[in-house]
Amino acid sequence: MVKKRIKIIFKMNNYIALFLFTILSFSCKRKTNFHSKFEKIPKSDTVCLNELANAKIEIANGRLTYCHFTGAPGYWPLRAEIQMDSLLKLYKIEYRNEGSPCVIENNKNYNCYCDYMQEEINNKYGKKSTDSLLYLSDSFYISKRLGDTYEYGNWDNSPQFPGEKVNDPTNHSGLQSAFEKLMPYPVDYHFKSDSNSLALVKINLNIDENGVAKVTDYEFVFYDYKTKESDFNTDIYKKAKDIFLPLIEKTRWTPATIKKMNVKSKNEIFLYLR
């Protein structure tokens, strides 16, 4: 019955369906010696106590709720919300977006309902149960949107230039090293006078799922902290561009990945000059 329901909802291939079926088939082993962190809440924390009372009533009535914290003052919903909600329903767990109050009083806990519910879910299904569902739901979401372009903050792993050992979204050591080996500096070049001065190229580029890169825009930034001069060394712009452009576009990158799937990425990177 569970397998049939999963296939109807997601139309996924067999090995993912089997993986999900295995997760959902775990027996519920409640820990008898479980101790909640909410056992000793001060009577003065009425906000938390009221939330705990509501949560306990719902749990007693067979209701569990998973909370996704969307942040404040911004709002960042879960991109795979529909998929996560569908998976949670298989556990008979409700999905809820939870924000944070703009004003927080001292010694008041405002997330007791959600935290207590998560405790109960962890106790019933295991500490990594919702993490597994989050991973799986996002995998479903991305697998259906491999044609989309994802910006920094959405990847699990950043694109990488050959030779890089550190996963850094903006500073690519392999590209930097290759660029420095080819970049000549004329006699009249204005070098950085100290560590606070700026000498760099800000580059915007897209990298597809096969690692093919395309520069969409770039900007040279020069600023001398001591003299307050800026926008100098303009005579090296063309030479630098003629070096970094083919380096970026004619080299096969390792593409960004989300849930181990290669995706198209929109990037802003920096190349540093002396």
SULFEN-V234928 format. One record per backbone hydrogen bond with DSSP energy under -1.0 kcal/mol. CO is the residue of the C=O (numbers start at 1). NH is the residue of the N-H. If there is no record, write none. Layout:
# SULFEN-V234928
co-><CO/CO>
nh-><NH/NH>
This chain:
# SULFEN-V234928
co-><1/2/3/4/5/6/7/13/14/15/16/17/18/19/20/21/23/36/42/44/45/46/47/48/49/50/51/52/53/54/55/56/57/58/59/64/66/68/70/78/80/81/82/83/84/85/88/88/94/96/98/105/111/112/113/114/115/116/117/118/119/120/121/122/126/128/129/130/131/132/133/134/135/136/137/138/139/140/142/145/150/151/157/160/161/166/170/172/173/174/175/176/177/179/186/189/194/198/199/200/201/202/203/204/204/205/206/207/208/211/212/214/217/219/221/222/223/224/229/233/234/236/237/238/240/241/243/244/245/246/254/256/257/257/258/261/264/265/267/269/271/274>
nh-><5/6/7/8/9/10/11/17/18/19/20/21/22/23/24/25/26/39/45/46/49/50/51/52/53/54/55/56/57/58/59/60/61/63/62/94/96/98/76/81/84/85/86/87/88/89/91/93/66/68/70/108/115/116/117/118/119/120/121/122/123/124/125/126/129/132/133/134/135/136/137/138/139/140/141/142/143/144/145/148/266/154/257/254/164/168/270/176/177/178/179/180/181/183/189/191/197/223/273/221/271/219/269/216/217/267/214/265/211/253/208/206/204/202/200/231/198/228/224/236/237/240/241/242/244/245/247/248/249/250/160/263/156/157/261/258/150/207/205/203/201/192>
